[in-house]
Amino acid sequence: MPAILDWRHTADVADTPRRCVLCGKPALVISPRGKPVHKTCAEAWHARRGGEAR
Ligand SMILES: [Zn+2]
């Protein structure tokens, strides 16, 4: 698994849903960059960017 998608040690889970920055629907996961986002949305975003580290 690519390190950028291994969020087990870097992602956080919010107490209340926040709007996903990628799809706009409520998400509980906070990305390593501190943005509310679904992991699936983030993975798709990374895929579109060709696996760029950031
Ligand atoms: Zn989303």
mmCIF file of the protein (N, C-alpha, C, O) and its ligand, coordinates in Angstrom:
data_MODEL
# 
_entry.id   MODEL 
# 
loop_
_entity.id 
_entity.type 
_entity.pdbx_number_of_molecules 
1 polymer     1 
2 non-polymer 1 
# 
_entity_poly.entity_id                      1 
_entity_poly.type                           'polypeptide(L)' 
_entity_poly.nstd_linkage                   no 
_entity_poly.nstd_monomer                   no 
_entity_poly.pdbx_seq_one_letter_code       MPAILDWRHTADVADTPRRCVLCGKPALVISPRGKPVHKTCAEAWHARRGGEAR 
_entity_poly.pdbx_seq_one_letter_code_can   MPAILDWRHTADVADTPRRCVLCGKPALVISPRGKPVHKTCAEAWHARRGGEAR 
_entity_poly.pdbx_strand_id                 A 
# 
loop_
_entity_poly_seq.entity_id 
_entity_poly_seq.num 
_entity_poly_seq.mon_id 
_entity_poly_seq.hetero 
1 1  MET n 
1 2  PRO n 
1 3  ALA n 
1 4  ILE n 
1 5  LEU n 
1 6  ASP n 
1 7  TRP n 
1 8  ARG n 
1 9  HIS n 
1 10 THR n 
1 11 ALA n 
1 12 ASP n 
1 13 VAL n 
1 14 ALA n 
1 15 ASP n 
1 16 THR n 
1 17 PRO n 
1 18 ARG n 
1 19 ARG n 
1 20 CYS n 
1 21 VAL n 
1 22 LEU n 
1 23 CYS n 
1 24 GLY n 
1 25 LYS n 
1 26 PRO n 
1 27 ALA n 
1 28 LEU n 
1 29 VAL n 
1 30 ILE n 
1 31 SER n 
1 32 PRO n 
1 33 ARG n 
1 34 GLY n 
1 35 LYS n 
1 36 PRO n 
1 37 VAL n 
1 38 HIS n 
1 39 LYS n 
1 40 THR n 
1 41 CYS n 
1 42 ALA n 
1 43 GLU n 
1 44 ALA n 
1 45 TRP n 
1 46 HIS n 
1 47 ALA n 
1 48 ARG n 
1 49 ARG n 
1 50 GLY n 
1 51 GLY n 
1 52 GLU n 
1 53 ALA n 
1 54 ARG n 
# 
loop_
_struct_asym.id 
_struct_asym.entity_id 
A 1 
B 2 
# 
loop_
_chem_comp.id 
_chem_comp.type 
_chem_comp.mon_nstd_flag 
ALA 'L-peptide linking' y 
ARG 'L-peptide linking' y 
ASP 'L-peptide linking' y 
CYS 'L-peptide linking' y 
GLU 'L-peptide linking' y 
GLY 'peptide linking'   y 
HIS 'L-peptide linking' y 
ILE 'L-peptide linking' y 
LEU 'L-peptide linking' y 
LYS 'L-peptide linking' y 
MET 'L-peptide linking' y 
PRO 'L-peptide linking' y 
SER 'L-peptide linking' y 
THR 'L-peptide linking' y 
TRP 'L-peptide linking' y 
VAL 'L-peptide linking' y 
ZN  non-polymer         . 
# 
_pdbx_entity_nonpoly.entity_id   2 
_pdbx_entity_nonpoly.name        ? 
_pdbx_entity_nonpoly.comp_id     ZN 
# 
_pdbx_nonpoly_scheme.asym_id         B 
_pdbx_nonpoly_scheme.entity_id       2 
_pdbx_nonpoly_scheme.mon_id          ZN 
_pdbx_nonpoly_scheme.ndb_seq_num     1 
_pdbx_nonpoly_scheme.pdb_seq_num     101 
_pdbx_nonpoly_scheme.auth_seq_num    101 
_pdbx_nonpoly_scheme.pdb_mon_id      ZN 
_pdbx_nonpoly_scheme.auth_mon_id     ZN 
_pdbx_nonpoly_scheme.pdb_strand_id   A 
_pdbx_nonpoly_scheme.pdb_ins_code    . 
# 
loop_
_atom_site.group_PDB 
_atom_site.id 
_atom_site.type_symbol 
_atom_site.label_atom_id 
_atom_site.label_alt_id 
_atom_site.label_comp_id 
_atom_site.label_asym_id 
_atom_site.label_entity_id 
_atom_site.label_seq_id 
_atom_site.pdbx_PDB_ins_code 
_atom_site.Cartn_x 
_atom_site.Cartn_y 
_atom_site.Cartn_z 
_atom_site.occupancy 
_atom_site.B_iso_or_equiv 
_atom_site.pdbx_formal_charge 
_atom_site.auth_seq_id 
_atom_site.auth_comp_id 
_atom_site.auth_asym_id 
_atom_site.auth_atom_id 
_atom_site.pdbx_PDB_model_num 
ATOM   1   N  N  . MET A 1 1  ? 0.855   -1.211 0.000   1.00 0.00 ? 1   MET A N  1 
ATOM   2   C  CA . MET A 1 1  ? 0.000   0.000  0.000   1.00 0.00 ? 1   MET A CA 1 
ATOM   3   C  C  . MET A 1 1  ? 0.885   1.252  0.000   1.00 0.00 ? 1   MET A C  1 
ATOM   4   O  O  . MET A 1 1  ? 1.791   1.382  0.823   1.00 0.00 ? 1   MET A O  1 
ATOM   5   N  N  . PRO A 1 2  ? 0.611   2.166  -0.927  1.00 0.00 ? 2   PRO A N  1 
ATOM   6   C  CA . PRO A 1 2  ? 1.398   3.420  -0.941  1.00 0.00 ? 2   PRO A CA 1 
ATOM   7   C  C  . PRO A 1 2  ? 1.269   4.167  0.379   1.00 0.00 ? 2   PRO A C  1 
ATOM   8   O  O  . PRO A 1 2  ? 0.195   4.231  0.978   1.00 0.00 ? 2   PRO A O  1 
ATOM   9   N  N  . ALA A 1 3  ? 2.382   4.724  0.811   1.00 0.00 ? 3   ALA A N  1 
ATOM   10  C  CA . ALA A 1 3  ? 2.388   5.404  2.103   1.00 0.00 ? 3   ALA A CA 1 
ATOM   11  C  C  . ALA A 1 3  ? 1.383   6.544  2.142   1.00 0.00 ? 3   ALA A C  1 
ATOM   12  O  O  . ALA A 1 3  ? 0.770   6.797  3.178   1.00 0.00 ? 3   ALA A O  1 
ATOM   13  N  N  . ILE A 1 4  ? 1.211   7.234  1.019   1.00 0.00 ? 4   ILE A N  1 
ATOM   14  C  CA . ILE A 1 4  ? 0.313   8.387  1.030   1.00 0.00 ? 4   ILE A CA 1 
ATOM   15  C  C  . ILE A 1 4  ? -1.131  7.996  1.264   1.00 0.00 ? 4   ILE A C  1 
ATOM   16  O  O  . ILE A 1 4  ? -1.954  8.827  1.647   1.00 0.00 ? 4   ILE A O  1 
ATOM   17  N  N  . LEU A 1 5  ? -1.447  6.691  1.024   1.00 0.00 ? 5   LEU A N  1 
ATOM   18  C  CA . LEU A 1 5  ? -2.826  6.267  1.236   1.00 0.00 ? 5   LEU A CA 1 
ATOM   19  C  C  . LEU A 1 5  ? -2.970  5.449  2.515   1.00 0.00 ? 5   LEU A C  1 
ATOM   20  O  O  . LEU A 1 5  ? -4.056  4.961  2.827   1.00 0.00 ? 5   LEU A O  1 
ATOM   21  N  N  . ASP A 1 6  ? -1.885  5.303  3.243   1.00 0.00 ? 6   ASP A N  1 
ATOM   22  C  CA . ASP A 1 6  ? -1.970  4.596  4.519   1.00 0.00 ? 6   ASP A CA 1 
ATOM   23  C  C  . ASP A 1 6  ? -2.222  5.623  5.609   1.00 0.00 ? 6   ASP A C  1 
ATOM   24  O  O  . ASP A 1 6  ? -1.296  6.249  6.124   1.00 0.00 ? 6   ASP A O  1 
ATOM   25  N  N  . TRP A 1 7  ? -3.499  5.785  5.951   1.00 0.00 ? 7   TRP A N  1 
ATOM   26  C  CA . TRP A 1 7  ? -3.887  6.836  6.891   1.00 0.00 ? 7   TRP A CA 1 
ATOM   27  C  C  . TRP A 1 7  ? -4.057  6.308  8.313   1.00 0.00 ? 7   TRP A C  1 
ATOM   28  O  O  . TRP A 1 7  ? -4.497  7.036  9.203   1.00 0.00 ? 7   TRP A O  1 
ATOM   29  N  N  . ARG A 1 8  ? -3.710  5.059  8.519   1.00 0.00 ? 8   ARG A N  1 
ATOM   30  C  CA . ARG A 1 8  ? -3.981  4.479  9.848   1.00 0.00 ? 8   ARG A CA 1 
ATOM   31  C  C  . ARG A 1 8  ? -3.288  5.238  10.959  1.00 0.00 ? 8   ARG A C  1 
ATOM   32  O  O  . ARG A 1 8  ? -3.768  5.272  12.092  1.00 0.00 ? 8   ARG A O  1 
ATOM   33  N  N  . HIS A 1 9  ? -2.152  5.850  10.634  1.00 0.00 ? 9   HIS A N  1 
ATOM   34  C  CA . HIS A 1 9  ? -1.400  6.528  11.686  1.00 0.00 ? 9   HIS A CA 1 
ATOM   35  C  C  . HIS A 1 9  ? -1.432  8.047  11.540  1.00 0.00 ? 9   HIS A C  1 
ATOM   36  O  O  . HIS A 1 9  ? -0.897  8.774  12.377  1.00 0.00 ? 9   HIS A O  1 
ATOM   37  N  N  . THR A 1 10 ? -2.063  8.511  10.472  1.00 0.00 ? 10  THR A N  1 
ATOM   38  C  CA . THR A 1 10 ? -2.022  9.955  10.232  1.00 0.00 ? 10  THR A CA 1 
ATOM   39  C  C  . THR A 1 10 ? -3.402  10.592 10.198  1.00 0.00 ? 10  THR A C  1 
ATOM   40  O  O  . THR A 1 10 ? -3.551  11.758 10.564  1.00 0.00 ? 10  THR A O  1 
ATOM   41  N  N  . ALA A 1 11 ? -4.418  9.844  9.764   1.00 0.00 ? 11  ALA A N  1 
ATOM   42  C  CA . ALA A 1 11 ? -5.748  10.421 9.654   1.00 0.00 ? 11  ALA A CA 1 
ATOM   43  C  C  . ALA A 1 11 ? -6.407  10.487 11.028  1.00 0.00 ? 11  ALA A C  1 
ATOM   44  O  O  . ALA A 1 11 ? -6.061  9.734  11.938  1.00 0.00 ? 11  ALA A O  1 
ATOM   45  N  N  . ASP A 1 12 ? -7.344  11.386 11.153  1.00 0.00 ? 12  ASP A N  1 
ATOM   46  C  CA . ASP A 1 12 ? -8.090  11.520 12.393  1.00 0.00 ? 12  ASP A CA 1 
ATOM   47  C  C  . ASP A 1 12 ? -9.571  11.323 12.080  1.00 0.00 ? 12  ASP A C  1 
ATOM   48  O  O  . ASP A 1 12 ? -9.992  11.406 10.926  1.00 0.00 ? 12  ASP A O  1 
ATOM   49  N  N  . VAL A 1 13 ? -10.344 11.063 13.116  1.00 0.00 ? 13  VAL A N  1 
ATOM   50  C  CA . VAL A 1 13 ? -11.785 10.921 12.924  1.00 0.00 ? 13  VAL A CA 1 
ATOM   51  C  C  . VAL A 1 13 ? -12.486 11.987 13.746  1.00 0.00 ? 13  VAL A C  1 
ATOM   52  O  O  . VAL A 1 13 ? -12.261 12.108 14.951  1.00 0.00 ? 13  VAL A O  1 
ATOM   53  N  N  . ALA A 1 14 ? -13.331 12.754 13.088  1.00 0.00 ? 14  ALA A N  1 
ATOM   54  C  CA . ALA A 1 14 ? -14.021 13.855 13.754  1.00 0.00 ? 14  ALA A CA 1 
ATOM   55  C  C  . ALA A 1 14 ? -15.174 13.335 14.612  1.00 0.00 ? 14  ALA A C  1 
ATOM   56  O  O  . ALA A 1 14 ? -15.720 12.262 14.358  1.00 0.00 ? 14  ALA A O  1 
ATOM   57  N  N  . ASP A 1 15 ? -15.529 14.111 15.626  1.00 0.00 ? 15  ASP A N  1 
ATOM   58  C  CA . ASP A 1 15 ? -16.675 13.758 16.469  1.00 0.00 ? 15  ASP A CA 1 
ATOM   59  C  C  . ASP A 1 15 ? -17.984 13.958 15.717  1.00 0.00 ? 15  ASP A C  1 
ATOM   60  O  O  . ASP A 1 15 ? -18.949 13.219 15.912  1.00 0.00 ? 15  ASP A O  1 
ATOM   61  N  N  . THR A 1 16 ? -17.998 14.964 14.861  1.00 0.00 ? 16  THR A N  1 
ATOM   62  C  CA . THR A 1 16 ? -19.190 15.248 14.072  1.00 0.00 ? 16  THR A CA 1 
ATOM   63  C  C  . THR A 1 16 ? -18.798 15.360 12.603  1.00 0.00 ? 16  THR A C  1 
ATOM   64  O  O  . THR A 1 16 ? -17.689 15.790 12.285  1.00 0.00 ? 16  THR A O  1 
ATOM   65  N  N  . PRO A 1 17 ? -19.706 14.974 11.709  1.00 0.00 ? 17  PRO A N  1 
ATOM   66  C  CA . PRO A 1 17 ? -19.390 15.039 10.272  1.00 0.00 ? 17  PRO A CA 1 
ATOM   67  C  C  . PRO A 1 17 ? -19.092 16.460 9.821   1.00 0.00 ? 17  PRO A C  1 
ATOM   68  O  O  . PRO A 1 17 ? -19.719 17.419 10.272  1.00 0.00 ? 17  PRO A O  1 
ATOM   69  N  N  . ARG A 1 18 ? -18.132 16.571 8.930   1.00 0.00 ? 18  ARG A N  1 
ATOM   70  C  CA . ARG A 1 18 ? -17.816 17.856 8.311   1.00 0.00 ? 18  ARG A CA 1 
ATOM   71  C  C  . ARG A 1 18 ? -17.908 17.677 6.806   1.00 0.00 ? 18  ARG A C  1 
ATOM   72  O  O  . ARG A 1 18 ? -17.805 16.562 6.294   1.00 0.00 ? 18  ARG A O  1 
ATOM   73  N  N  . ARG A 1 19 ? -18.100 18.769 6.113   1.00 0.00 ? 19  ARG A N  1 
ATOM   74  C  CA . ARG A 1 19 ? -18.301 18.670 4.672   1.00 0.00 ? 19  ARG A CA 1 
ATOM   75  C  C  . ARG A 1 19 ? -17.008 18.248 3.985   1.00 0.00 ? 19  ARG A C  1 
ATOM   76  O  O  . ARG A 1 19 ? -15.968 18.889 4.139   1.00 0.00 ? 19  ARG A O  1 
ATOM   77  N  N  . CYS A 1 20 ? -17.091 17.167 3.232   1.00 0.00 ? 20  CYS A N  1 
ATOM   78  C  CA . CYS A 1 20 ? -15.948 16.690 2.467   1.00 0.00 ? 20  CYS A CA 1 
ATOM   79  C  C  . CYS A 1 20 ? -15.521 17.759 1.468   1.00 0.00 ? 20  CYS A C  1 
ATOM   80  O  O  . CYS A 1 20 ? -16.356 18.294 0.738   1.00 0.00 ? 20  CYS A O  1 
ATOM   81  N  N  . VAL A 1 21 ? -14.235 18.073 1.428   1.00 0.00 ? 21  VAL A N  1 
ATOM   82  C  CA . VAL A 1 21 ? -13.756 19.132 0.543   1.00 0.00 ? 21  VAL A CA 1 
ATOM   83  C  C  . VAL A 1 21 ? -13.805 18.709 -0.920  1.00 0.00 ? 21  VAL A C  1 
ATOM   84  O  O  . VAL A 1 21 ? -13.681 19.547 -1.813  1.00 0.00 ? 21  VAL A O  1 
ATOM   85  N  N  . LEU A 1 22 ? -13.985 17.412 -1.170  1.00 0.00 ? 22  LEU A N  1 
ATOM   86  C  CA . LEU A 1 22 ? -13.973 16.925 -2.543  1.00 0.00 ? 22  LEU A CA 1 
ATOM   87  C  C  . LEU A 1 22 ? -15.367 16.700 -3.102  1.00 0.00 ? 22  LEU A C  1 
ATOM   88  O  O  . LEU A 1 22 ? -15.609 16.996 -4.272  1.00 0.00 ? 22  LEU A O  1 
ATOM   89  N  N  . CYS A 1 23 ? -16.300 16.181 -2.293  1.00 0.00 ? 23  CYS A N  1 
ATOM   90  C  CA . CYS A 1 23 ? -17.629 15.885 -2.821  1.00 0.00 ? 23  CYS A CA 1 
ATOM   91  C  C  . CYS A 1 23 ? -18.728 16.673 -2.117  1.00 0.00 ? 23  CYS A C  1 
ATOM   92  O  O  . CYS A 1 23 ? -19.864 16.694 -2.590  1.00 0.00 ? 23  CYS A O  1 
ATOM   93  N  N  . GLY A 1 24 ? -18.414 17.321 -0.997  1.00 0.00 ? 24  GLY A N  1 
ATOM   94  C  CA . GLY A 1 24 ? -19.384 18.173 -0.333  1.00 0.00 ? 24  GLY A CA 1 
ATOM   95  C  C  . GLY A 1 24 ? -20.351 17.455 0.586   1.00 0.00 ? 24  GLY A C  1 
ATOM   96  O  O  . GLY A 1 24 ? -21.205 18.091 1.202   1.00 0.00 ? 24  GLY A O  1 
ATOM   97  N  N  . LYS A 1 25 ? -20.229 16.128 0.690   1.00 0.00 ? 25  LYS A N  1 
ATOM   98  C  CA . LYS A 1 25 ? -21.102 15.376 1.581   1.00 0.00 ? 25  LYS A CA 1 
ATOM   99  C  C  . LYS A 1 25 ? -20.431 15.222 2.944   1.00 0.00 ? 25  LYS A C  1 
ATOM   100 O  O  . LYS A 1 25 ? -19.206 15.298 3.036   1.00 0.00 ? 25  LYS A O  1 
ATOM   101 N  N  . PRO A 1 26 ? -21.217 15.005 4.008   1.00 0.00 ? 26  PRO A N  1 
ATOM   102 C  CA . PRO A 1 26 ? -20.631 14.879 5.350   1.00 0.00 ? 26  PRO A CA 1 
ATOM   103 C  C  . PRO A 1 26 ? -19.615 13.742 5.429   1.00 0.00 ? 26  PRO A C  1 
ATOM   104 O  O  . PRO A 1 26 ? -19.879 12.623 4.988   1.00 0.00 ? 26  PRO A O  1 
ATOM   105 N  N  . ALA A 1 27 ? -18.455 14.050 5.996   1.00 0.00 ? 27  ALA A N  1 
ATOM   106 C  CA . ALA A 1 27 ? -17.399 13.055 6.151   1.00 0.00 ? 27  ALA A CA 1 
ATOM   107 C  C  . ALA A 1 27 ? -16.883 13.090 7.582   1.00 0.00 ? 27  ALA A C  1 
ATOM   108 O  O  . ALA A 1 27 ? -16.843 14.146 8.214   1.00 0.00 ? 27  ALA A O  1 
ATOM   109 N  N  . LEU A 1 28 ? -16.490 11.930 8.083   1.00 0.00 ? 28  LEU A N  1 
ATOM   110 C  CA . LEU A 1 28 ? -15.968 11.843 9.452   1.00 0.00 ? 28  LEU A CA 1 
ATOM   111 C  C  . LEU A 1 28 ? -14.453 11.777 9.488   1.00 0.00 ? 28  LEU A C  1 
ATOM   112 O  O  . LEU A 1 28 ? -13.843 11.987 10.536  1.00 0.00 ? 28  LEU A O  1 
ATOM   113 N  N  . VAL A 1 29 ? -13.847 11.489 8.353   1.00 0.00 ? 29  VAL A N  1 
ATOM   114 C  CA . VAL A 1 29 ? -12.399 11.320 8.320   1.00 0.00 ? 29  VAL A CA 1 
ATOM   115 C  C  . VAL A 1 29 ? -11.720 12.656 8.032   1.00 0.00 ? 29  VAL A C  1 
ATOM   116 O  O  . VAL A 1 29 ? -12.121 13.396 7.133   1.00 0.00 ? 29  VAL A O  1 
ATOM   117 N  N  . ILE A 1 30 ? -10.685 12.945 8.813   1.00 0.00 ? 30  ILE A N  1 
ATOM   118 C  CA . ILE A 1 30 ? -9.883  14.138 8.569   1.00 0.00 ? 30  ILE A CA 1 
ATOM   119 C  C  . ILE A 1 30 ? -8.571  13.687 7.951   1.00 0.00 ? 30  ILE A C  1 
ATOM   120 O  O  . ILE A 1 30 ? -7.872  12.836 8.501   1.00 0.00 ? 30  ILE A O  1 
ATOM   121 N  N  . SER A 1 31 ? -8.245  14.264 6.807   1.00 0.00 ? 31  SER A N  1 
ATOM   122 C  CA . SER A 1 31 ? -7.038  13.843 6.103   1.00 0.00 ? 31  SER A CA 1 
ATOM   123 C  C  . SER A 1 31 ? -5.790  14.253 6.871   1.00 0.00 ? 31  SER A C  1 
ATOM   124 O  O  . SER A 1 31 ? -5.845  15.091 7.772   1.00 0.00 ? 31  SER A O  1 
ATOM   125 N  N  . PRO A 1 32 ? -4.643  13.638 6.494   1.00 0.00 ? 32  PRO A N  1 
ATOM   126 C  CA . PRO A 1 32 ? -3.368  14.032 7.131   1.00 0.00 ? 32  PRO A CA 1 
ATOM   127 C  C  . PRO A 1 32 ? -3.079  15.517 6.975   1.00 0.00 ? 32  PRO A C  1 
ATOM   128 O  O  . PRO A 1 32 ? -2.282  16.074 7.730   1.00 0.00 ? 32  PRO A O  1 
ATOM   129 N  N  . ARG A 1 33 ? -3.710  16.157 6.016   1.00 0.00 ? 33  ARG A N  1 
ATOM   130 C  CA . ARG A 1 33 ? -3.512  17.594 5.797   1.00 0.00 ? 33  ARG A CA 1 
ATOM   131 C  C  . ARG A 1 33 ? -4.537  18.430 6.553   1.00 0.00 ? 33  ARG A C  1 
ATOM   132 O  O  . ARG A 1 33 ? -4.569  19.652 6.416   1.00 0.00 ? 33  ARG A O  1 
ATOM   133 N  N  . GLY A 1 34 ? -5.384  17.762 7.362   1.00 0.00 ? 34  GLY A N  1 
ATOM   134 C  CA . GLY A 1 34 ? -6.313  18.492 8.204   1.00 0.00 ? 34  GLY A CA 1 
ATOM   135 C  C  . GLY A 1 34 ? -7.623  18.883 7.546   1.00 0.00 ? 34  GLY A C  1 
ATOM   136 O  O  . GLY A 1 34 ? -8.366  19.706 8.082   1.00 0.00 ? 34  GLY A O  1 
ATOM   137 N  N  . LYS A 1 35 ? -7.913  18.305 6.395   1.00 0.00 ? 35  LYS A N  1 
ATOM   138 C  CA . LYS A 1 35 ? -9.151  18.623 5.693   1.00 0.00 ? 35  LYS A CA 1 
ATOM   139 C  C  . LYS A 1 35 ? -10.147 17.491 5.882   1.00 0.00 ? 35  LYS A C  1 
ATOM   140 O  O  . LYS A 1 35 ? -9.757  16.324 5.851   1.00 0.00 ? 35  LYS A O  1 
ATOM   141 N  N  . PRO A 1 36 ? -11.430 17.806 6.077   1.00 0.00 ? 36  PRO A N  1 
ATOM   142 C  CA . PRO A 1 36 ? -12.442 16.749 6.114   1.00 0.00 ? 36  PRO A CA 1 
ATOM   143 C  C  . PRO A 1 36 ? -12.616 16.170 4.721   1.00 0.00 ? 36  PRO A C  1 
ATOM   144 O  O  . PRO A 1 36 ? -12.856 16.904 3.762   1.00 0.00 ? 36  PRO A O  1 
ATOM   145 N  N  . VAL A 1 37 ? -12.498 14.878 4.615   1.00 0.00 ? 37  VAL A N  1 
ATOM   146 C  CA . VAL A 1 37 ? -12.558 14.234 3.302   1.00 0.00 ? 37  VAL A CA 1 
ATOM   147 C  C  . VAL A 1 37 ? -12.838 12.752 3.485   1.00 0.00 ? 37  VAL A C  1 
ATOM   148 O  O  . VAL A 1 37 ? -12.436 12.145 4.477   1.00 0.00 ? 37  VAL A O  1 
ATOM   149 N  N  . HIS A 1 38 ? -13.544 12.176 2.499   1.00 0.00 ? 38  HIS A N  1 
ATOM   150 C  CA . HIS A 1 38 ? -13.711 10.724 2.502   1.00 0.00 ? 38  HIS A CA 1 
ATOM   151 C  C  . HIS A 1 38 ? -12.430 10.089 1.993   1.00 0.00 ? 38  HIS A C  1 
ATOM   152 O  O  . HIS A 1 38 ? -11.783 10.617 1.088   1.00 0.00 ? 38  HIS A O  1 
ATOM   153 N  N  . LYS A 1 39 ? -12.070 8.971  2.568   1.00 0.00 ? 39  LYS A N  1 
ATOM   154 C  CA . LYS A 1 39 ? -10.867 8.292  2.106   1.00 0.00 ? 39  LYS A CA 1 
ATOM   155 C  C  . LYS A 1 39 ? -11.008 7.904  0.638   1.00 0.00 ? 39  LYS A C  1 
ATOM   156 O  O  . LYS A 1 39 ? -10.051 7.996  -0.131  1.00 0.00 ? 39  LYS A O  1 
ATOM   157 N  N  . THR A 1 40 ? -12.201 7.470  0.258   1.00 0.00 ? 40  THR A N  1 
ATOM   158 C  CA . THR A 1 40 ? -12.405 7.095  -1.145  1.00 0.00 ? 40  THR A CA 1 
ATOM   159 C  C  . THR A 1 40 ? -12.250 8.305  -2.060  1.00 0.00 ? 40  THR A C  1 
ATOM   160 O  O  . THR A 1 40 ? -11.706 8.189  -3.158  1.00 0.00 ? 40  THR A O  1 
ATOM   161 N  N  . CYS A 1 41 ? -12.728 9.469  -1.610  1.00 0.00 ? 41  CYS A N  1 
ATOM   162 C  CA . CYS A 1 41 ? -12.580 10.686 -2.410  1.00 0.00 ? 41  CYS A CA 1 
ATOM   163 C  C  . CYS A 1 41 ? -11.101 11.045 -2.529  1.00 0.00 ? 41  CYS A C  1 
ATOM   164 O  O  . CYS A 1 41 ? -10.639 11.427 -3.605  1.00 0.00 ? 41  CYS A O  1 
ATOM   165 N  N  . ALA A 1 42 ? -10.371 10.926 -1.449  1.00 0.00 ? 42  ALA A N  1 
ATOM   166 C  CA . ALA A 1 42 ? -8.955  11.259 -1.462  1.00 0.00 ? 42  ALA A CA 1 
ATOM   167 C  C  . ALA A 1 42 ? -8.183  10.314 -2.375  1.00 0.00 ? 42  ALA A C  1 
ATOM   168 O  O  . ALA A 1 42 ? -7.283  10.732 -3.103  1.00 0.00 ? 42  ALA A O  1 
ATOM   169 N  N  . GLU A 1 43 ? -8.543  9.048  -2.328  1.00 0.00 ? 43  GLU A N  1 
ATOM   170 C  CA . GLU A 1 43 ? -7.862  8.076  -3.188  1.00 0.00 ? 43  GLU A CA 1 
ATOM   171 C  C  . GLU A 1 43 ? -8.107  8.394  -4.650  1.00 0.00 ? 43  GLU A C  1 
ATOM   172 O  O  . GLU A 1 43 ? -7.195  8.291  -5.470  1.00 0.00 ? 43  GLU A O  1 
ATOM   173 N  N  . ALA A 1 44 ? -9.338  8.782  -4.985  1.00 0.00 ? 44  ALA A N  1 
ATOM   174 C  CA . ALA A 1 44 ? -9.655  9.155  -6.362  1.00 0.00 ? 44  ALA A CA 1 
ATOM   175 C  C  . ALA A 1 44 ? -8.876  10.409 -6.750  1.00 0.00 ? 44  ALA A C  1 
ATOM   176 O  O  . ALA A 1 44 ? -8.398  10.536 -7.877  1.00 0.00 ? 44  ALA A O  1 
ATOM   177 N  N  . TRP A 1 45 ? -8.756  11.337 -5.791  1.00 0.00 ? 45  TRP A N  1 
ATOM   178 C  CA . TRP A 1 45 ? -8.025  12.586 -6.051  1.00 0.00 ? 45  TRP A CA 1 
ATOM   179 C  C  . TRP A 1 45 ? -6.557  12.289 -6.321  1.00 0.00 ? 45  TRP A C  1 
ATOM   180 O  O  . TRP A 1 45 ? -5.959  12.833 -7.249  1.00 0.00 ? 45  TRP A O  1 
ATOM   181 N  N  . HIS A 1 46 ? -5.991  11.419 -5.499  1.00 0.00 ? 46  HIS A N  1 
ATOM   182 C  CA . HIS A 1 46 ? -4.596  11.039 -5.703  1.00 0.00 ? 46  HIS A CA 1 
ATOM   183 C  C  . HIS A 1 46 ? -4.410  10.352 -7.051  1.00 0.00 ? 46  HIS A C  1 
ATOM   184 O  O  . HIS A 1 46 ? -3.421  10.583 -7.747  1.00 0.00 ? 46  HIS A O  1 
ATOM   185 N  N  . ALA A 1 47 ? -5.372  9.505  -7.410  1.00 0.00 ? 47  ALA A N  1 
ATOM   186 C  CA . ALA A 1 47 ? -5.286  8.783  -8.671  1.00 0.00 ? 47  ALA A CA 1 
ATOM   187 C  C  . ALA A 1 47 ? -5.303  9.762  -9.849  1.00 0.00 ? 47  ALA A C  1 
ATOM   188 O  O  . ALA A 1 47 ? -4.555  9.601  -10.813 1.00 0.00 ? 47  ALA A O  1 
ATOM   189 N  N  . ARG A 1 48 ? -6.169  10.782 -9.756  1.00 0.00 ? 48  ARG A N  1 
ATOM   190 C  CA . ARG A 1 48 ? -6.236  11.778 -10.830 1.00 0.00 ? 48  ARG A CA 1 
ATOM   191 C  C  . ARG A 1 48 ? -4.921  12.529 -10.963 1.00 0.00 ? 48  ARG A C  1 
ATOM   192 O  O  . ARG A 1 48 ? -4.527  12.932 -12.058 1.00 0.00 ? 48  ARG A O  1 
ATOM   193 N  N  . ARG A 1 49 ? -4.242  12.711 -9.824  1.00 0.00 ? 49  ARG A N  1 
ATOM   194 C  CA . ARG A 1 49 ? -2.979  13.447 -9.847  1.00 0.00 ? 49  ARG A CA 1 
ATOM   195 C  C  . ARG A 1 49 ? -1.789  12.530 -10.091 1.00 0.00 ? 49  ARG A C  1 
ATOM   196 O  O  . ARG A 1 49 ? -0.639  12.940 -9.933  1.00 0.00 ? 49  ARG A O  1 
ATOM   197 N  N  . GLY A 1 50 ? -2.066  11.292 -10.475 1.00 0.00 ? 50  GLY A N  1 
ATOM   198 C  CA . GLY A 1 50 ? -1.005  10.370 -10.843 1.00 0.00 ? 50  GLY A CA 1 
ATOM   199 C  C  . GLY A 1 50 ? -0.121  9.933  -9.696  1.00 0.00 ? 50  GLY A C  1 
ATOM   200 O  O  . GLY A 1 50 ? 1.056   9.633  -9.893  1.00 0.00 ? 50  GLY A O  1 
ATOM   201 N  N  . GLY A 1 51 ? -0.682  9.896  -8.497  1.00 0.00 ? 51  GLY A N  1 
ATOM   202 C  CA . GLY A 1 51 ? 0.072   9.419  -7.352  1.00 0.00 ? 51  GLY A CA 1 
ATOM   203 C  C  . GLY A 1 51 ? 1.084   10.412 -6.820  1.00 0.00 ? 51  GLY A C  1 
ATOM   204 O  O  . GLY A 1 51 ? 2.008   10.039 -6.097  1.00 0.00 ? 51  GLY A O  1 
ATOM   205 N  N  . GLU A 1 52 ? 0.913   11.667 -7.173  1.00 0.00 ? 52  GLU A N  1 
ATOM   206 C  CA . GLU A 1 52 ? 1.800   12.711 -6.645  1.00 0.00 ? 52  GLU A CA 1 
ATOM   207 C  C  . GLU A 1 52 ? 1.756   12.717 -5.124  1.00 0.00 ? 52  GLU A C  1 
ATOM   208 O  O  . GLU A 1 52 ? 0.691   12.564 -4.526  1.00 0.00 ? 52  GLU A O  1 
ATOM   209 N  N  . ALA A 1 53 ? 2.915   12.893 -4.501  1.00 0.00 ? 53  ALA A N  1 
ATOM   210 C  CA . ALA A 1 53 ? 2.982   12.786 -3.045  1.00 0.00 ? 53  ALA A CA 1 
ATOM   211 C  C  . ALA A 1 53 ? 2.069   13.790 -2.362  1.00 0.00 ? 53  ALA A C  1 
ATOM   212 O  O  . ALA A 1 53 ? 1.455   13.462 -1.347  1.00 0.00 ? 53  ALA A O  1 
ATOM   213 N  N  . ARG A 1 54 ? 1.963   14.982 -2.880  1.00 0.00 ? 54  ARG A N  1 
ATOM   214 C  CA . ARG A 1 54 ? 1.082   15.967 -2.301  1.00 0.00 ? 54  ARG A CA 1 
ATOM   215 C  C  . ARG A 1 54 ? 0.282   16.617 -3.415  1.00 0.00 ? 54  ARG A C  1 
ATOM   216 O  O  . ARG A 1 54 ? -0.540  17.495 -3.153  1.00 0.00 ? 54  ARG A O  1 
HETATM 217 ZN ZN . ZN  B 2 .  ? -16.235 12.867 -0.259  1.00 0.00 2 101 ZN  A ZN 1 
# 
